[in-house]
């Protein structure tokens, strides 16, 4: 999970052990996922967040731009995996080399967020953190920033709470987890902060339809706001072994052994998602509904629908698409000079890269992950 930590201009004074710390808002952009459902474009060496898919800017750059009015570049930290350091340096050259945090191994979100939290707490022990993905699309940037401000205000007033930012469902969708919300806790700047009854895993279509009909459910966009001190206490309570490992790293921060200790300890951490390990176990959860034009761009079908005006319209990236009697089709080419022509084809995904060509039914595009698994099984790792 790669991340970018960014300081907002709002600060708060807190007295801890006789020392006054400044409480700031920190934004963490997670950018370490592989995005295997967008193969053959998204690969281990260059995952989807480092590609320009919805604009001329990469998804990582768009995520930075989205919060740029809230931040100072001097407070930017990027946490990424060992394969992606060069991409971060190229795409965000304003970020100092010393501010790039490298995760030694892929250990899922619990370990990644734990490492980031220890590093943030080392500099800003009373910070409020917004943990956000960098591989999704947001169309209404100003509303997104407004929701972050509301979440920050709520967490400052209620530091024991974790606040997931959810999305009002526009249709039954089996590709997202859901947050079942309860009563309003309070209203801040016109936004209702809601209690959370429970998190629901990705449902089948029948249950997804029930959730949408019932109301009171949000898509879980995996965006969270919390106090760094609170999330670390939750590690201590629910993941004591990982908490002890994080404390071992914390003791080495700022010393000559920092890199050595991180590279030794981090790969030993349990591989588990932070949602299951911690977030779903805490009783202090309050959700915000964000009307921000959000999509996780999780597969080719979602990307196609994000780019096209209507579902039946075609969309293209890179290539020139010449179409006769074709509908609801996406074409992609790594070669901008290439012309891709389709005749009488509906509901297709066509992705052309120098060493691999994907052709699939749009409605089967989530199965691209299975193709990635098959390529691994056949020993074709050089294509991944």
Buried (B, 14 or more C-beta within 10 A) or exposed (E): BBBBBBBBEBBEEEEEEEEEBEBBBBBBBBBBBBBBBBBBBBBEEBBBBBBBBBEEBBBBBBBBEBBBEBBEBEBBBBBBBEBBBEBBBEBBEEBEEEBBBBBBEBBBBBBBBBBBBBBBBBBBBBBBBBBBBBBBBBEBBEBBBBBBBBBBBBBBEBBEBBBBBBBBBEEBBEBBBBBBBBEEBEEBEEBBBBBBBEBBEEBEEEBBBEBBEEEEBBBBBBBBBBBBBBBBBBBBEBBEEBBEBBBBBBEBBEEEEBEEBBBBBBBEBEEBBBBBBBBBEBEBBBBBBBEBBBBBBBBBBBBBBBBBEEEEEBBBBBBEBEBEEBBBBBBBBBEEEEEBEBEEBBBBBBBBBEEBEBEBEBEBBBEBBEBBEEBEEEEEEEBB
